[in-house]
Amino acid sequence: MSDTLPLEVLLAPLDGVDRSTPISAIETRLRVVADGLNGSDPLRREAVRAGATEKIKGAKIAGAAKLVRAAFADRGSPGAGSGAGRPVVFDEPQPWPEPVDGAAVLEDIVSLFRRFVVLPPGGAEVLALWIVFTYVIDAFDIAPILVVTSPTMRCGKTTTLEISSMLAHRPLSTSNITPASLFRTVEMYAPTLIVDEADTFLRDNVELAGILNSGHTRTAAYVIRVVGDEHEPRQFSTWGPRLMALIGHLPFPTLADRSIVLELRRRTAGEQVDRMRRSRLSTAMVDLRRRLVRWSADTRLALSTAEPVAPAGLHDRQEDNWRPLLAIADAAGGRWPRRTREVALLFSGVQAEEPTAPIALLADIRSLFGTCKVVATDALVGGLLKLEERPWPTWNRGKSMTARQLAGLLRPFGIRSGTVRVGDATPKGYTLSDFSDSFARYLPDSESATAPQVNSDEQLPLGWHPPHGNGVADQERSPSIDAETVVADVADAKRPEQGMTMYEDEVRL
């Protein structure tokens, strides 16, 4: 609580101010002092304001009293208690007067994060590169989202975001945002959006996820809305740097595909970090931000034409996400080009990628086919339900996946069931040839060596079809199934011209 702190501590950001201090730096320091008074009583606020005025006047800064009055008025008029909110204000630091070593700036940012947060290997480098990216985003056509996650609370997410907000270009921090306020804020201010607690409002918010997705590519970074009494269609920009923190994983695969994800863990007793004194740290960052502004201005043109070579092991979207950071690293020089490529593989390499549910399903089906070329739908579903540590036994909100849901997941790949011959029976089912194109397109060869195995002493007889009339596909659908995911199996109509003789030839049980 600021009321219990000595005045000297609250006024510390103004130490060292003199006539040579840039007015932008004085403005920043005054805002830090004023921000430190949130929740203070009127007497304490007046005492701090008087002390700030005395310090600024003592430094012989022109208009000292007016500057202090304006800094404190920002926190007292539309905002503090009026119910009308506060104006969005950004600090615009002046460039450093001399050329700046980009590698040295990156190293200083790395040291700062490591001082206050326990990060995974490469995490400080990712944060440093992303901070620089916020200053030069308009040199690029891709804006990867930086996502900070943790399995639980007290893992350092908020501290990481606070340091980022002190360093980033035009930072705007929030712990909740609506779709409408998101695109309107980006259109009006072009901020670096820093969002904490995203897990509390992003899940199931498909509209918000779509707007965040749209900001990934500059040419597509717009939403259309109608405005005014005439309902005039207007274009709103969604282009800008975005940093989000949440507990758990991103709820939308499309967002994850556009992100670089930094996973934090709670520090152990042996991992020591400094306690962050926010008011003092903000002041200390003024010069670092000025160096960032200068290096970015000097390097922006070269970055806009850079063609960095991505390391082998990233797929196309990952290369897109890392290209801006790789270009920044190449321009900075030193250890950064090599180290950034190592970190890119560490964070986003194909070998570390967690497959989406449809891709995981394809991998499991490939493992279950084995040497068989035909499988009845009932038998395929039964095989999936026997796989260890896979989602299929609880896919239907805790209940087993049905044949209808299997068909729904396979439909986007163009795979549909049809009538096949298994011995004397003609059940609904699939052939290996139905999957061959999708296996080739979506499953790397290495997955076949690590595919899960059936939890059984004997391999499941995939060609077997039960001699009763009602299989899994005919069971009554649970009312909890989402209607949008229910797709019925397709029977003879999908293969009428081919008959079943070609499938009889393929049976090798």
Residue pairs with C-beta under 8 A, 6 or more apart in sequence:
1 39
2 10
2 36
2 37
2 38
2 39
2 40
2 44
3 39
3 40
3 41
3 44
7 47
7 48
7 51
9 279
10 33
10 36
10 37
10 48
10 51
10 279
11 33
11 48
11 51
11 52
11 55
12 279
12 280
12 283
13 29
13 30
13 32
13 33
13 279
13 280
13 282
13 283
14 29
14 30
14 33
14 52
14 55
14 56
15 55
15 283
17 25
17 26
17 29
17 55
17 56
17 59
17 61
18 59
18 60
19 59
19 60
19 61
21 59
21 61
22 93
22 94
22 290
24 91
24 92
24 93
24 94
25 93
25 94
25 286
25 290
26 56
26 61
26 67
27 67
27 71
27 91
28 91
28 93
28 282
28 283
28 286
29 282
29 283
29 286
30 52
30 56
30 67
30 68
30 71
31 71
31 74
31 89
31 91
32 279
32 282
32 283
33 48
33 52
33 71
33 279
34 71
34 72
34 74
34 75
35 75
35 279
36 48
36 279
37 44
37 45
37 48
37 72
37 75
38 75
40 48
45 72
49 68
49 69
49 72
52 68
52 71
52 72
53 64
53 65
53 68
56 64
56 65
56 67
56 68
57 64
57 65
61 67
74 86
74 87
74 89
75 86
78 84
78 85
78 86
78 87
79 85
79 86
79 87
80 86
88 172
88 185
88 189
88 191
90 170
90 171
90 172
90 189
90 191
92 170
93 286
93 289
93 290
93 293
94 290
94 293
95 290
95 293
95 294
95 297
96 287
96 290
96 291
96 293
96 294
96 295
97 294
98 294
99 294
99 298
100 291
100 294
100 295
100 298
101 295
102 132
102 295
102 299
102 328
102 331
102 332
102 333
103 332
103 333
103 334
103 335
103 336
105 132
105 288
105 291
105 292
105 295
105 332
106 125
106 128
106 129
106 132
106 332
106 336
107 128
108 288
109 124
109 127
109 128
109 131
109 132
109 167
109 288
110 124
110 125
110 127
110 128
112 163
112 167
112 285
112 288
113 119
113 123
113 124
113 127
113 128
113 160
113 163
114 124
115 273
115 274
116 159
116 163
116 273
116 274
116 276
117 156
117 159
117 160
117 163
117 264
117 273
118 156
118 264
118 265
118 267
118 271
118 273
119 127
119 156
119 160
119 262
119 264
120 262
120 263
120 264
120 265
121 346
122 342
122 343
122 346
122 347
123 262
123 264
125 336
125 339
125 340
125 343
126 146
126 260
126 262
126 325
126 343
126 347
127 146
127 160
127 164
127 262
129 325
129 328
129 329
129 340
130 146
130 164
130 241
130 243
130 260
130 325
131 164
131 167
131 168
131 292
132 292
132 295
132 296
132 328
132 332
133 140
133 241
133 324
133 325
133 328
134 168
134 169
134 170
134 171
134 192
134 241
135 169
135 292
135 293
135 296
136 296
136 299
136 300
136 303
136 324
136 328
137 143
137 239
137 240
137 241
137 324
138 300
139 300
139 301
139 303
139 304
139 324
139 327
140 218
140 303
140 304
140 323
140 324
140 327
141 217
141 218
141 219
142 216
142 217
142 218
142 320
142 321
142 323
142 324
143 215
143 216
143 217
143 218
143 221
143 239
143 240
143 241
143 242
143 324
144 216
144 258
144 259
144 260
144 320
144 321
144 322
144 324
144 325
145 212
145 215
145 216
145 242
145 243
145 244
145 255
145 258
145 259
145 260
146 241
146 242
146 243
146 244
146 259
146 260
146 262
147 243
147 244
147 245
147 246
147 250
147 255
147 256
147 259
147 260
147 261
147 262
148 157
148 160
148 161
148 243
148 244
148 245
148 246
148 262
148 264
149 157
149 245
149 246
149 247
149 248
149 249
149 250
149 261
149 262
149 263
149 264
150 156
150 157
150 247
150 263
150 264
150 265
150 266
151 247
151 248
151 265
152 247
152 266
153 247
154 266
155 264
155 265
155 266
155 267
156 264
156 266
156 267
157 196
157 245
157 246
157 247
157 264
158 196
158 245
159 276
160 245
160 262
160 264
161 173
161 194
161 196
161 243
161 245
162 276
162 278
163 276
163 281
164 171
164 194
164 243
165 171
165 173
165 194
166 281
166 282
166 285
167 285
167 288
167 289
167 292
168 192
168 194
168 241
168 243
169 192
169 241
169 292
169 293
169 296
170 189
170 190
170 191
170 192
171 191
171 192
171 194
172 185
172 189
172 191
172 192
172 193
172 194
173 194
173 195
173 196
174 193
174 194
174 195
174 196
175 195
175 196
175 197
175 200
176 197
176 200
176 201
177 185
177 193
177 195
177 201
177 208
178 208
179 205
179 207
179 208
179 211
182 193
182 208
182 211
182 212
182 238
183 211
183 223
183 225
183 236
183 237
183 238
184 236
185 191
185 193
186 193
186 215
186 236
186 237
186 238
186 239
186 240
187 236
187 237
190 237
190 239
190 240
191 240
192 240
192 241
192 242
192 243
193 240
193 241
193 242
193 243
194 243
195 242
195 243
195 244
195 245
196 244
196 245
197 245
197 246
198 244
198 245
198 246
199 246
199 247
199 248
201 208
202 208
202 209
202 244
202 246
202 250
202 251
203 251
204 251
206 252
209 251
209 252
209 254
209 255
211 223
211 238
212 238
212 242
212 255
212 258
213 252
213 254
213 255
213 258
214 220
214 221
214 222
214 223
214 238
215 221
215 238
215 239
215 240
215 242
216 258
218 239
221 237
221 238
221 239
222 235
222 236
222 237
222 238
222 239
223 235
223 236
223 238
224 233
224 234
224 235
224 236
225 233
225 234
225 236
226 232
226 233
226 234
227 234
249 256
250 256
250 259
250 261
253 356
257 317
258 317
258 321
259 321
260 321
260 322
260 325
260 347
260 348
261 347
262 347
267 273
299 331
302 331
303 324
303 327
303 328
303 331
306 327
306 330
306 331
308 323
308 326
308 327
308 329
308 330
309 326
310 318
310 319
310 322
310 323
310 326
310 341
310 344
311 341
311 342
311 344
311 345
313 345
313 349
313 350
313 351
314 322
314 344
314 345
314 348
314 349
314 350
315 350
315 353
318 344
318 348
318 350
321 348
322 340
322 344
322 348
325 340
325 344
326 337
326 340
326 341
326 344
328 336
329 336
329 337
329 339
329 340
329 341
330 336
330 337
346 352
350 444
355 363
357 391
357 409
358 409
358 410
358 412
358 413
359 442
359 443
360 390
360 391
361 384
361 392
361 406
361 409
361 410
362 413
362 435
362 438
362 439
362 442
362 443
363 443
363 447
363 451
364 384
364 387
364 390
364 392
364 451
364 452
365 380
365 384
365 435
366 435
366 439
366 443
366 447
366 448
366 451
367 448
367 451
367 452
367 453
368 375
368 380
368 383
368 384
368 454
368 460
368 462
369 375
369 432
369 435
369 462
370 459
370 462
371 508
372 432
372 462
372 463
372 508
372 509
373 431
373 432
373 433
373 506
373 507
373 508
374 420
374 421
374 422
374 429
374 430
374 431
374 432
374 462
374 463
374 503
374 506
374 507
375 429
375 430
375 431
375 462
375 463
376 420
376 422
376 425
376 427
376 428
376 429
376 462
376 463
376 464
376 465
376 471
377 403
377 406
377 417
377 427
377 428
377 429
377 430
377 471
377 472
377 473
377 489
378 403
378 427
378 465
378 466
378 471
378 472
378 473
379 429
379 460
379 461
379 462
379 463
379 464
379 465
380 406
380 429
380 430
380 462
381 400
381 401
381 402
381 403
381 406
381 472
381 473
382 460
382 472
383 454
383 460
383 462
384 390
384 392
384 401
384 406
385 392
385 393
385 400
385 401
386 454
386 455
386 456
386 460
387 452
387 453
387 454
387 455
388 452
388 453
388 455
389 452
390 452
392 400
392 401
393 400
393 401
394 400
395 401
395 405
396 402
396 405
396 478
396 480
396 481
397 478
397 480
397 481
399 478
399 480
402 472
402 473
402 475
402 477
402 478
402 481
403 417
403 428
403 471
403 472
403 473
403 489
404 473
404 477
404 481
404 486
404 487
404 488
404 489
405 481
405 485
405 486
407 416
407 417
407 487
407 488
407 489
407 490
408 485
408 486
408 487
409 485
410 416
411 487
413 438
413 442
414 437
414 438
415 430
415 434
415 435
415 438
416 434
416 489
416 490
416 494
417 428
417 429
417 430
417 489
417 490
417 491
417 494
418 428
418 429
418 430
418 490
418 491
418 492
418 494
418 495
419 426
419 427
419 428
419 429
419 491
419 492
419 495
419 500
420 426
420 427
420 428
420 429
420 430
420 431
420 500
420 503
421 500
421 503
421 504
421 507
422 429
422 463
422 464
422 465
422 507
422 509
423 463
423 465
423 507
425 465
425 467
426 500
427 465
427 471
428 473
428 489
428 491
429 465
431 503
431 506
432 506
433 506
454 460
461 509
463 507
463 509
464 509
465 471
473 489
477 486
